[in-house]
């Protein structure tokens, strides 16, 4: 006597594949987002030294210490000038920009 077999369920591979790729994409986006958030939540490193982006005072202290050891670093003098300019300290900003121009006279 033959057994009655339940009909086999047909699997739609296209739909299953689409679901799999969508799931992997969503997980990948979540992982990358969490890794990207770490760069904004924690202190960052600039040239091997840890810097916090919370206050201009800390930034000024960093650049003063860094430029004391590397006085020919043009970008540092320029950055220090930008910080002084944001604070409204024009005389110190001019001094920093003058030092930067002294290091790199071809600057426009």
C-alpha positions as CSV (number, residue, x, y, z in Angstrom):
1,X,0.0,0.0,0.0
2,X,1.5,3.3,-1.0
3,X,2.0,6.0,1.6
4,X,0.5,9.4,1.1
5,X,3.4,11.8,1.1
6,X,3.0,15.4,2.0
7,X,3.7,17.6,-1.0
8,X,7.2,19.1,-0.9
9,X,7.4,22.8,-0.1
10,X,8.9,24.6,-3.0
11,X,11.7,27.0,-1.9
12,X,12.0,30.3,-3.8
13,X,15.8,30.6,-3.9
14,X,15.6,34.2,-5.3
15,X,13.6,35.4,-2.4
16,X,15.8,33.5,0.1
17,X,19.0,34.9,-1.5
18,X,17.6,38.4,-1.4
19,X,16.7,38.0,2.3
20,X,20.3,36.7,3.0
21,X,22.0,39.6,1.2
22,X,19.7,42.2,2.9
23,X,20.4,40.7,6.3
24,X,24.2,40.8,5.7
25,X,24.0,44.3,4.4
26,X,22.1,45.5,7.4
27,X,24.5,43.8,9.8
28,X,27.4,45.3,8.0
29,X,25.9,48.8,8.1
30,X,25.3,48.5,11.8
31,X,28.8,47.3,12.4
32,X,30.4,50.1,10.4
33,X,28.2,52.7,12.1
34,X,29.2,51.5,15.6
35,X,32.9,51.6,14.5
36,X,32.4,55.1,13.1
37,X,30.8,56.3,16.4
38,X,33.9,55.3,18.3
39,X,35.9,58.0,16.4
40,X,33.6,60.7,17.7
41,X,33.0,59.4,21.3
42,X,36.6,58.8,22.2
43,X,39.8,60.9,22.1
44,X,41.6,60.9,18.8
45,X,45.3,60.7,18.2
46,X,47.2,63.3,16.1
47,X,50.7,62.4,15.2
48,X,50.8,59.9,18.0
49,X,49.6,62.2,20.8
50,X,46.1,62.0,22.2
51,X,44.0,65.1,21.8
52,X,40.5,65.8,23.0
53,X,38.3,67.9,20.8
54,X,36.3,69.5,23.6
55,X,38.0,72.8,24.2
56,X,40.2,75.3,22.4
57,X,42.3,75.6,25.6
58,X,43.4,72.0,25.3
59,X,44.0,72.5,21.6
60,X,46.2,75.5,22.3
61,X,48.1,73.6,25.0
62,X,48.7,70.7,22.6
63,X,50.0,72.9,19.8
64,X,52.2,74.9,22.1
65,X,53.8,71.8,23.5
66,X,54.1,70.2,20.0
67,X,55.6,73.3,18.4
68,X,58.1,73.6,21.3
69,X,59.5,70.3,20.1
70,X,58.9,70.8,16.4
71,X,59.2,74.6,15.7
72,X,59.4,74.1,11.9
73,X,56.0,72.4,11.6
74,X,54.1,74.8,9.4
75,X,50.7,73.2,9.8
76,X,51.0,73.5,13.6
77,X,51.6,77.3,13.4
78,X,48.7,77.6,11.0
79,X,46.4,75.6,13.2
80,X,47.4,77.7,16.3
81,X,46.6,80.8,14.3
82,X,43.2,79.5,13.4
83,X,42.5,78.8,17.1
84,X,43.5,82.3,18.1
85,X,41.4,83.7,15.3
86,X,38.3,81.8,16.5
87,X,38.9,83.2,20.0
88,X,39.2,86.7,18.6
89,X,42.8,87.1,19.7
90,X,44.1,88.8,16.6
91,X,47.5,89.7,17.8
92,X,48.4,86.1,18.7
93,X,46.8,84.9,15.5
94,X,49.0,87.3,13.5
95,X,52.1,86.1,15.3
96,X,51.3,82.5,14.5
97,X,50.5,83.2,10.9
98,X,53.7,85.2,10.6
99,X,55.7,82.3,12.0
100,X,53.9,80.0,9.5
101,X,54.8,82.4,6.6
102,X,58.4,82.5,7.8
103,X,58.5,78.7,7.6
104,X,56.7,78.6,4.2
105,X,57.2,81.9,2.4
106,X,55.5,80.6,-0.8
107,X,52.2,80.6,0.9
108,X,49.5,82.7,-0.9
